[in-house]
Amino acid sequence: MIRINLLGVERQKASKAVAFDVGQRVTLACSLIVVVAALLIGWWWWSLTEESARVDAEIVAAQQEAARLQSLLVEVRQFEARRGQLQQRVALIEQLRRGQSVPVQLLDHVSRSLPDMLWLTEMVQDGGALTISGRSTTLIALSDFVGSLGRSSLLLKPLEIVESRVEPVSPTGATSGRSVESITFKVKAQIAAPEAPADTPGAPAAAAVAGPGSAAAVTN
């Protein structure tokens, strides 16, 4: 009688089936791991590429902004240099104004106060006293001149006309023999400065004051 052990065959088939199923699972798992790794690597590479492109764009923008700021910096430096020069000029002008002596200020005020038809022959400063001599063709011009002098804070009020006389003057080239009157005057005033300014070394002892048609000298 022949006996066949069917259980052993079934056990071998079952063990082969189980072994096959485990191998497939491992292979599938490995495949999934490889696919996931590839996807992760691809995503990482894509993100790096995008980041690199963004950084390059930012670098280009930064370079353009740096070039623009460089041009603005040059303009600012030029403006600062120009402002420094102007400040130096203003400071020099203010220094010159503060350094003006009383005679210089008096000369400026007297020259601005001269009306038409009046001219000066002499202006003398003796300490705090100022004496102005001149000629005029009308009393109105003399009155206007004294009034203009009195508006200055450099001179104390009132101003005094110490001398005024009328002198006949023959016109040059006149055929009728008629004479023209000329008023010779002398005005005296006190300078408002507390003390007489000292002479500046190297400064001229006399300065010219121009009037309509003639000139006068100022002596200290």
ZIGIBEL-V909275 format. One record per residue. RES is the residue in one letter. NEAR is the number of other ideal C-beta (glycine too) atoms within 8 Angstrom. Layout:
res = [RES/RES]
near = [NEAR/NEAR]
This chain:
res = [M/I/R/I/N/L/L/G/V/E/R/Q/K/A/S/K/A/V/A/F/D/V/G/Q/R/V/T/L/A/C/S/L/I/V/V/V/A/A/L/L/I/G/W/W/W/W/S/L/T/E/E/S/A/R/V/D/A/E/I/V/A/A/Q/Q/E/A/A/R/L/Q/S/L/L/V/E/V/R/Q/F/E/A/R/R/G/Q/L/Q/Q/R/V/A/L/I/E/Q/L/R/R/G/Q/S/V/P/V/Q/L/L/D/H/V/S/R/S/L/P/D/M/L/W/L/T/E/M/V/Q/D/G/G/A/L/T/I/S/G/R/S/T/T/L/I/A/L/S/D/F/V/G/S/L/G/R/S/S/L/L/L/K/P/L/E/I/V/E/S/R/V/E/P/V/S/P/T/G/A/T/S/G/R/S/V/E/S/I/T/F/K/V/K/A/Q/I/A/A/P/E/A/P/A/D/T/P/G/A/P/A/A/A/A/V/A/G/P/G/S/A/A/A/V/T/N]
near = [2/3/4/4/6/6/6/7/8/8/8/8/8/8/8/8/8/8/8/8/8/8/8/8/8/8/8/8/8/8/8/8/8/8/8/8/8/8/8/8/8/8/8/8/8/8/8/8/8/8/8/8/8/8/8/8/8/8/8/8/8/8/8/8/8/8/8/8/8/8/8/8/8/8/8/8/8/8/8/8/8/8/8/8/8/8/8/8/8/8/8/8/8/8/8/8/7/6/6/7/8/10/11/9/10/14/12/8/11/13/9/7/10/11/9/5/8/16/13/15/8/12/16/8/14/6/5/7/10/13/13/13/12/14/11/14/10/8/7/6/13/14/8/10/15/11/8/10/15/10/5/8/4/10/13/6/5/4/11/7/11/7/7/8/6/7/8/8/8/7/8/4/4/8/4/4/5/6/8/9/9/11/14/12/12/11/14/11/12/8/14/7/9/2/5/9/8/4/7/6/4/3/6/4/6/7/9/8/13/6/12/8/4/10/9/14/10/15/9/6]
